[in-house]
């Protein structure tokens, strides 16, 4: 039976662990749980406080939202591509900072990675759920 475990530490220090288990776990359901965690992490009572144009929210969340908004369809992108998207959105962030966050997202399983040291490309990992 498929089982998905999601762990997140909120800015307040609280740790949230959610386990989805069952025969028919849909990608939609997993995305709903991730959206809930995003709302909880924002600390906002009225919903998510992230806005790329206003610069509100934590940098990690701003970068992840920019990735999903611009490259969420599975298209490959580089750290320079993402850096340019962020600059156009008014978020002034260095290339090294972007590359560091991309590596963190890759290590946490959110992104796929391919290429060599100077031509590294990333894409949002396609969530596949196999039923045994």
N, C-alpha and C positions, 0 to 999 in steps of 0.2 A: 504494500500500500504506500503511495507517495506521501512524503512528509517534508514540509518546508519549515525551517526554523529561522526566525528573524530576530536579531538582537540589536538594540539601540540604547545608547546612554544619552539621556536628555541633558540639556545645558544645566539643569538644576541638580544633576548628579544622579537622578533616578535612572534605574536600569529597567528597560521594558523588553520582555521576551514574549514573542508570539509564535505559536506553532500551529501550522495548518496541516491537517492530516485527513486523508480520505481518498476515495476513488476518483472523484470528479473535481479536483482542485483546478480552477480556471485561472488563466493569466489575469483576467479582469479582477478576480478576488484578491490575488496577490498585489496588484496595483492599488486596490482600495486600501489594503493594509499599509502599504508604503506611503500612501497619501495621508492616512491617519497619523502615522509616525512623523511625517513632515509637519503636519499641523501641530502635533504635540511638541515638537522640537522648537517651533517658532515662538512659543510662549505667548501667543496672542489668543485672547478670548474670542475674538471675532473671526478666526480663521487664520490662514497663512498671511504673514506679514512680508513675504518676499516680493520684491519688485525690482527688476533689473534697472529700470530707468531712474528710480529714486535712490537706489543704493541701499535700501533697507534690507536687513537680514544678514545672516552670517555669510562670509565669503564662500565657504564650502557649499552652502545651499544655493548661492547665486551662481556659482560655476556649474553645479549639477543641473540646475534649471536651464541654464544656457545650453548645456549639452543636450538635454532632452528636447528643448524647443527647436534647436537648429540641426541636430544630428540624430534625433531619436528614432528615425526611420531605419537605422542600421547602416547608414552611409559611413564610410571611413573618413576620419579627419585627423589632422595633426595638432600638436600643441599650438603652433602658429595660427592655424585656422581658428581655433577656439579663442586664442588671445585677441585676434582681430574682431571676432564676434563680440567679445566682452568690451573692447574699446569702443566699437560702434554703439553699444548699449550704454556707454558712459561710465563703465567700470574700469578704472585705471589700475591694471594689475600687470606685473612683470611676467615675462616668459618663463623664468625659473619657477615662479610661484604656480603658474598654470601647470607646468610639467610635474611638479610635486603632487598637486591634487590629482592629476591624471594617473600617476603611479599609485596613489592611495586608492582611487576608485578601482583600478585594475586589480590590486591586491585584495580588495574586499569582494571581488567577483562581479562588480557592476559593469565592467568594460572588458572587451576583448582587445588584444594587442598583437601587432605584427610589425615586422620590419627590423632594421638594424639600429645602431646607436644614433645615427644622424638622420634617419628617415622613418622614425617610429610613427605608426598610425594606430588609431584607436577607433572603436565603435561600441555602441551600446550593446551589451550582451543580450542576445535573444533568449528569452526565458522559455525553456522547453521543459514540459512536465511529461514524464513518461509514466504510463500506467502498466503495472506488471500483471 
